[in-house]
Amino acid sequence: MTDTHRFSRTLWAPALLGMLLGAGLAPARAQEPELSAALNESVFMVSKKAIIGSTELETTLYKPDGPGPFPVVVINHGKAMGDPRFQSRYRPAIAARYFLQRGYMVLVPMRQGFSKSSGNYIGGGCNVESNGRVQAEDVKAVLDYALAQPEADKTRILVMGQSHGGWTTLAFGTLNYPGVRGLVNFAGGLRQESCAGWQANLARAAGTYAAETQLPSLWFYGDNDSYFSPSTWQDMAARYNSGGEKARVVAFGTFSSDSHSMFGSTKGQGIWQPEVTRFLESIGLPSQPAPAFARFAPAGKKTEAPPKTDFAAITEEPALPFLSASGKAGYKVFLSKEVPRAFAVGPTGGWGWAEGGDDPVRRALDSCNRHASGKCKLYAVDNDVVWTQP
């Protein structure tokens, strides 16, 4: 959850910021936003031992009230465009709140080379199978550390992830880690357009993972996924299930402008939460909110976003109203963030954006209005432009 605002007197020279962004670089990270006391959020580093030295893995924890032991869910992050080091710490507040209501301890590890984790991202070239296995080793290191703590229940574990994190989750399944009951994959995979036959590579690797996995899994894919076409994920699922029905696929059709973002979107809760609830029950994990954790229920009604308009494509920066070069540079940064997210503009050049958390729409407006006398309007929400000309 990050809130950012800028106006004409930005501390960054617009020309310099434009050069940095155009070169695929990003400015120094903004000050880390405050931890969410409402979700008992904390951050710590986990050392992953290697033959020579160790890697420090930045890990977010959301913990229920009380001493535990609590069942554990691991949520694995995706991979944004650009240098992974400039990717923000993943804070899946919507999912964290869902699991906290059910008494789970929620772990969110940043893998090697991402955010403040040390080391370098290991891509593995076009070997997408190897890529997933390397990522899974980081998840294992964090889970090993967490399960050594008395608050964690070593016998009741769920592992899930979105996009590259979903692929990491499927690779992690091959470890058949003790205590893990199931896997949840949201639009998992890795799009490698520079690799010949990358879709077939994904399907073959999925089949290889399945041959080594004993765990049941639940998959979510949509028809208008900007990363993976229906034929791609259908082939992956067919290969995965060729040796037996290990994965149940929820094909939820078209979602907003891009079904790849369903998991992080507020509107996506109605799709994935009932299915995950049923899956948890089927594998013997807590599936219903518990009275002891009622305070983690969503607080109040969320700010409604306007409907999508045909004003412009979300990546069409010249269409942005009122903004100077520095504001448009800020919009580029906004586009690199994961959903949920919102961007607001004001008639005097003020702007603001927010990502993550329970109500990024309201926070983006508040951030913008601090410099625009309360006259800001939403320009974009998640992957949709919602702007209408006054």
C-alpha positions in Angstrom: 0.0 0.0 0.0 1.7 3.1 -1.2 0.4 6.7 -1.4 2.3 9.2 -3.6 1.5 12.7 -4.6 3.4 15.3 -6.6 2.6 18.8 -8.0 4.5 21.3 -10.1 7.2 21.9 -7.5 8.5 18.4 -7.6 11.8 17.6 -6.1 12.7 15.7 -9.2 13.7 17.7 -12.3 11.2 16.5 -14.9 13.9 16.1 -17.6 16.0 14.0 -15.3 13.1 11.8 -14.2 12.1 11.4 -17.7 15.6 10.3 -18.7 15.6 7.7 -15.9 12.2 6.3 -16.7 13.0 6.2 -20.4 16.2 4.2 -19.7 14.2 1.6 -17.8 15.5 2.9 -14.5 13.5 4.3 -11.5 14.3 7.0 -9.0 15.3 6.1 -5.5 12.5 4.3 -3.6 10.0 6.5 -1.8 9.9 6.4 2.0 8.4 3.1 3.1 4.7 3.5 3.9 3.6 2.9 7.5 2.9 -0.7 8.4 -0.8 -1.6 8.9 -1.6 -1.9 12.6 -5.1 -3.0 11.6 -3.6 -6.1 10.0 -0.8 -6.6 12.5 1.7 -6.1 9.7 5.4 -6.5 10.3 8.5 -6.9 8.1 11.6 -8.9 8.7 14.6 -10.4 6.8 15.1 -14.2 6.5 18.6 -15.5 5.8 18.8 -18.1 3.0 22.1 -20.0 3.4 24.2 -20.8 0.3 27.5 -22.6 -0.3 29.1 -19.2 -0.1 27.4 -16.6 2.1 23.7 -16.1 2.3 20.8 -14.1 0.8 18.5 -11.9 2.8 14.8 -12.2 1.9 12.5 -9.4 2.8 9.3 -10.9 4.2 6.0 -9.4 5.3 4.0 -11.0 8.0 0.3 -10.5 8.9 -0.5 -12.2 12.1 -3.8 -12.8 14.0 -4.2 -11.7 17.6 -3.1 -14.2 20.2 -0.3 -16.8 20.7 -1.3 -19.4 18.1 -0.4 -21.8 16.8 -2.0 -20.6 13.6 -2.3 -22.2 10.2 0.0 -20.7 7.7 -0.6 -19.3 4.2 2.2 -18.1 1.9 1.3 -15.6 -0.8 3.9 -15.3 -3.7 4.2 -12.1 -5.7 4.4 -11.6 -9.4 7.1 -9.9 -11.5 6.5 -6.4 -12.7 8.2 -4.9 -15.8 11.7 -3.4 -15.3 14.4 -4.1 -12.7 13.0 -6.4 -10.0 15.1 -4.4 -7.4 12.7 -1.4 -7.9 9.6 -3.6 -7.4 7.6 -2.5 -4.3 7.2 -4.9 -1.4 4.1 -6.9 -2.1 1.3 -6.1 0.3 -1.8 -8.2 -0.6 -4.1 -6.6 2.0 -7.3 -7.9 0.5 -6.1 -11.5 0.7 -4.4 -11.0 4.0 -7.7 -9.7 5.5 -9.6 -12.8 4.1 -7.1 -15.2 5.8 -6.8 -13.2 9.0 -10.5 -13.5 9.5 -10.1 -17.2 9.4 -7.1 -17.2 11.9 -4.2 -17.7 9.5 -0.7 -16.4 9.8 0.1 -14.8 6.3 3.6 -14.8 5.0 4.6 -12.8 1.9 8.2 -13.3 0.9 10.0 -11.2 -1.6 12.3 -13.5 -3.6 15.9 -13.0 -4.3 16.6 -9.8 -6.3 13.2 -8.3 -5.6 12.6 -5.1 -3.6 14.9 -5.1 -0.5 15.9 -8.8 -0.8 19.6 -9.2 -1.6 21.1 -11.1 -4.5 20.1 -11.0 -8.1 17.0 -12.3 -9.8 17.8 -15.6 -11.4 15.8 -15.9 -14.6 17.2 -19.1 -16.1 17.0 -17.9 -19.6 14.4 -19.7 -21.6 14.3 -22.6 -19.1 11.0 -21.7 -17.5 11.0 -25.0 -15.5 14.3 -24.1 -13.9 13.1 -20.6 -13.2 10.2 -21.8 -11.1 12.3 -24.3 -9.2 14.9 -21.6 -8.3 12.1 -19.2 -7.1 10.5 -22.0 -5.0 13.8 -22.4 -3.0 13.3 -18.9 -1.7 9.8 -19.7 -0.6 11.1 -22.8 1.1 13.7 -20.8 3.0 11.1 -18.4 4.4 8.7 -21.2 5.3 11.5 -23.1 7.1 12.2 -20.0 9.2 8.5 -19.3 10.0 7.7 -22.9 11.0 10.5 -22.8 13.5 8.5 -20.2 15.4 5.9 -21.4 18.1 3.1 -19.3 16.6 3.0 -21.4 13.4 1.1 -24.6 12.9 3.4 -26.9 11.0 0.6 -29.3 9.9 -1.8 -26.8 8.3 -0.2 -24.8 5.4 -1.5 -23.4 2.1 0.8 -21.9 -0.6 -0.6 -19.6 -3.3 0.6 -17.0 -5.7 -0.3 -14.6 -8.6 1.3 -14.5 -12.1 5.0 -15.3 -11.6 4.1 -16.1 -8.0 1.5 -18.6 -9.2 4.2 -20.3 -11.3 6.5 -20.3 -8.3 3.7 -21.9 -6.3 3.3 -24.8 -8.8 7.1 -25.3 -8.8 7.0 -25.3 -5.0 4.5 -28.1 -5.2 7.2 -30.5 -6.5 8.9 -30.3 -3.0 5.9 -31.9 -1.4 6.7 -29.9 1.7 5.5 -31.5 4.9 2.3 -29.9 6.3 1.3 -28.2 3.0 -2.3 -29.3 2.2 -2.8 -27.5 -1.2 -1.8 -24.9 -3.8 -3.7 -22.0 -5.3 -2.5 -20.6 -8.6 -3.8 -17.2 -9.9 -2.9 -16.7 -13.6 0.4 -18.4 -13.0 3.2 -18.5 -15.6 6.0 -16.5 -17.1 5.6 -14.8 -20.5 8.9 -15.1 -22.4 8.3 -13.6 -25.8 12.0 -13.6 -26.7 12.0 -17.4 -26.3 10.9 -19.5 -29.2 7.9 -21.6 -28.4 7.5 -20.2 -24.9 3.9 -21.2 -24.6 4.8 -24.9 -25.3 7.7 -24.6 -22.8 5.2 -23.5 -20.1 2.9 -26.4 -20.8 5.7 -29.0 -20.8 7.1 -27.6 -17.6 3.6 -27.7 -16.0 3.4 -31.4 -16.9 6.8 -32.0 -15.4 5.8 -30.3 -12.1 2.6 -32.3 -11.9 4.5 -35.6 -12.2 6.4 -34.7 -9.1 3.5 -33.2 -7.1 1.2 -35.0 -4.8 -0.9 -32.0 -3.7 -4.3 -30.8 -5.0 -4.4 -27.4 -6.6 -6.9 -24.7 -7.6 -6.3 -22.6 -10.6 -7.8 -19.3 -11.8 -7.6 -18.0 -15.4 -9.6 -15.6 -17.4 -10.3 -15.2 -21.1 -8.9 -11.7 -21.5 -5.5 -12.2 -19.7 -2.9 -9.9 -21.3 -0.1 -12.4 -20.5 -1.6 -15.8 -21.2 -4.2 -16.6 -23.9 -6.9 -19.2 -23.1 -5.1 -21.7 -25.4 -1.9 -21.2 -23.4 -3.4 -21.9 -19.9 -5.7 -24.6 -21.2 -2.7 -26.5 -22.6 -0.9 -26.0 -19.3 -3.8 -27.4 -17.4 -4.2 -30.3 -19.7 -0.5 -31.3 -19.3 -0.7 -30.8 -15.5 -3.8 -33.1 -15.3 -2.6 -35.7 -17.9 -1.5 -38.1 -15.1 -4.6 -37.5 -13.0 -6.9 -34.7 -12.0 -4.6 -32.8 -9.6 -5.8 -29.3 -10.5 -9.3 -27.8 -10.7 -9.4 -24.8 -13.1 -11.8 -21.9 -12.5 -12.2 -20.4 -15.9 -14.0 -17.2 -14.9 -14.3 -15.6 -18.4 -13.8 -11.9 -19.1 -12.8 -9.7 -16.2 -12.5 -5.9 -16.5 -9.8 -4.8 -19.0 -7.4 -7.6 -18.0 -8.3 -10.8 -16.2 -4.7 -11.2 -15.2 -5.3 -8.6 -12.4 -8.4 -10.3 -11.0 -6.8 -11.5 -7.7 -5.6 -8.0 -6.7 -8.8 -6.2 -7.7 -11.5 -5.4 -5.2 -14.1 -6.6 -7.7 -12.3 -9.9 -8.0 -13.2 -11.0 -4.4 -16.5 -12.3 -5.5 -14.8 -14.6 -8.0 -12.0 -16.1 -6.0 -13.0 -16.0 -2.3 -16.0 -18.4 -2.6 -13.9 -20.9 -4.6 -11.0 -20.7 -2.2 -13.4 -21.1 0.7 -14.6 -24.4 -0.8 -11.1 -25.5 -1.6 -9.9 -24.9 2.0 -12.8 -27.0 3.3 -12.0 -29.8 0.9 -8.4 -30.0 2.1 -9.2 -29.8 5.8 -8.1 -26.2 6.4 -10.1 -23.5 8.2 -12.6 -22.0 5.7 -15.0 -19.8 7.6 -14.5 -16.5 9.5 -14.0 -17.1 13.2 -15.6 -14.9 15.9 -12.2 -14.6 17.6 -10.9 -12.8 14.6 -13.9 -10.6 13.8 -12.0 -7.4 14.0 -10.2 -8.3 10.7 -13.5 -8.1 8.8 -13.4 -5.3 6.1 -13.9 -1.9 7.7 -16.8 0.0 6.2 -17.9 0.4 2.6 -15.2 1.0 0.0 -15.2 4.0 -2.3 -16.9 3.1 -5.5 -14.9 3.7 -8.7 -16.6 5.2 -11.7 -17.2 2.9 -14.7 -14.6 2.4 -17.4 -14.8 5.0 -20.2 -13.5 5.2 -23.7 -11.5 8.4 -23.1 -8.2 6.7 -23.8 -6.2 3.5 -23.3 -4.6 3.2 -19.9 -1.1 3.4 -21.4 -1.9 6.5 -23.6 0.1 9.1 -21.6 -0.5 12.1 -24.0 -4.2 11.9 -23.1 -3.6 12.7 -19.4 -5.4 16.0 -18.6 -3.8 18.9 -16.8 -0.5 17.2 -16.0 3.0 18.6 -16.5 6.0 16.4 -17.5 6.6 15.5 -13.8 3.0 14.4 -13.4 3.2 12.2 -16.5 6.4 10.7 -15.2 4.5 9.9 -12.0 1.9 8.2 -14.1 4.6 6.0 -15.6 5.5 4.9 -12.1 1.8 4.3 -11.3 1.5 2.0 -14.3 4.4 -0.2 -12.9 2.4 -0.9 -9.8 0.2 -3.9 -9.2 -3.5 -3.7 -8.7 -5.5 -2.6 -6.7 -4.4 0.9 -7.7 -5.9 4.3 -8.5 -4.6 7.6 -10.1 -6.3 11.0 -9.6 -5.7 14.4 -11.2 -6.8 17.9 -10.4 -7.5 21.0 -12.6 -4.4 22.9 -11.4 -1.9 20.1 -12.1 -2.1 18.2 -8.8 -2.1 14.5 -8.9 -1.9 11.5 -6.6 -1.9 7.7 -6.7 -2.3 4.8 -4.3 -1.7 1.1 -4.5 -2.7 -1.9 -2.3 -4.7 -1.7 0.8 -8.5 -1.8 1.3 -9.4 1.5 -0.4 -6.8 2.8 -2.9 -9.5 4.9 -4.7 -10.1 7.0 -1.6 -6.4 7.3 -0.8 -5.5 8.4 -4.3 -8.2 11.1 -4.2 -7.1 12.3 -0.7 -3.5 12.4 -1.8 -4.3 14.5 -4.9 -6.8 16.8 -3.0 -4.1 17.9 -0.5 -2.7 20.0 -3.4 -5.8 20.7 -5.5 -8.3 22.2 -3.0 -10.6 19.1 -3.1 -11.2 19.3 -6.9 -9.5 16.0 -8.0 -11.2 13.4 -10.1 -10.2 9.8 -10.7 -8.3 9.2 -14.0 -7.6 5.4 -13.7 -8.5 2.6 -11.4 -6.7 -0.8 -11.7 -6.3 -1.3 -15.5 -9.2 1.0 -16.6 -9.4 4.6 -17.5 -12.5 6.1 -15.8 -12.0 9.8 -16.8 -14.7 11.9 -18.4 -14.2 15.4 -19.6 -15.8 18.0 -17.3 
